Amino acid sequence: MKKFITSLVALSAVSLAFVGSTNVSAQDGNLEIFNQKIEMQATLQEIVADFNEEFGANAEVVTVPDAGTVLRTRMANNEAPDVINVYPQNADFKQWAADNRFVDLTDQDFLNNLVEGTAETYAINDRIYNLPLTTNSWGFFYNVDLFNELGLEVPATWSDFEALVNQIKESDHIPFAGAFSTQDSWTLNGYHQLAWVNAAGSPEAANDYLRFSEVGAISAEDEVTQKVAEQLSLLVDNAQPNANGASYADSIASFVNGQGLILPNGMWALPVIMQQQPSFEVGTFPYPGQEAGQELTVGAADLAFSVSEESDNKELALQFLEYMTREDVLVRYYDIDGMPTTLTALQDHFPFEQTRAVSELVNTDKHFIWLQSEWNSEEGFWHATVDYINSGGDINVLETGLNNHFDPMKN
């Protein structure tokens, strides 16, 4: 398993050092738990430490920079971690599962601890290869105290949202705390997807236009593309200085420091926000629709584990998955993370009022699975988002970026 480091030539020296220091070989009692939830690393490590004590194991959480790329490289090199935090809505998971790279969990008793049907949502050929424990969602954080002080209201419609941004600017404040760098363009994935669903009318219609149209079909002349561009333009020149190069961490710091009143991001950002101890009350609101009552959010399985078919310790790995479905264990994660959980025992437990306005839409018709569940890749879509914003709102840049991303999938 350690040899995978030599194949990651694209990673920085710092990244390689980090991978090398945390890699765990699969031996008796040892278990590598590959984590993609950077903001939840400390909590997961605490849970794993208690698992080790109870079962006499030597499991270790591995969290690396650019985890998605690292995981794909390792899977390609047949060096899969034992337990993998993987996103079962994504195309790479679907292919790996179809290729029998994961242990079949269909008959595992611990699935009975989940709300009926949740694991089946991500089944491949009617078999279950993943344990989805929480569901993410995407929306907007906002500074409740400044909203109240300035007499601002949470938008119910898209026109309300546009008016809100103008009100914030007129009050000499900055509307958004943004991360518009290419490196962290993923933070706006939800915004861009929601804009397409809003403009096209449904997730299916959005993917029919983006993914399942002819090569080169995405056009700046089309009404739906123009509607999307108009919604993305709300971010253009309306964020903190240097937002074009800002990282995920930078945008959260700008929000916590009161520099931007609204932070567009997934609800997964709440733990990081609260760790920085903001001096104001934090609230959230979903992506507004054209009319009141048409608000939306997007998301899918977030903390979700699969077991590698290559693992030398499948029994211990399955024991860890069972352990994570215990109410007293998952509640420790849930009370920090706050994402809606699939665990039946925690359905009446809601730890954070801050995210309720968005999270309560999960498992309703106002929540859809990430559009990339039908794509071969997603990074190009992220980059097209920030390229458009950083171009000052040039719709031809958006057209080019999207066609460059989707055309290879259509051949």
Buried (B, 14 or more C-beta within 10 A) or exposed (E): BEEBBEEBEEBEEEBBEBBEEBBBEBEEEBBBBBBBBEBBBEBBBBBBEEBBEEBEBBBBBBBBBBBBBBBBBBBEBEBBBBBBBBBBBBBBBBEBBEEEBBBBBEEBEBBEBBBEEBBEBBBBEEBBBBBBBBBBBBBBBBBBBBBEEBEBEBBBBBEBBBBBBEBBEEBEBBBBBBBBBBBBBBBBBBBBBBBBBBBBEEBBBBBEBBBEBEEEBBBBEBEBBBBBBBBBBBBBEBBBEEBBEBBBEBBBBBBBEBBBBBBBBBBBBBBBBBEEEBEBBBBBBBBBBEEEEBBBBBBBBBBBBBBBBBBBBBEBBBBBBBBBBBBEBBBBBBEBBBBBBBBBBBEEEBBBEBBBBBBBBBEEEBBBBBBBBBBBBBBBBBBBBBBBBBBEBBBEBBBBBBBBBBBEBBE
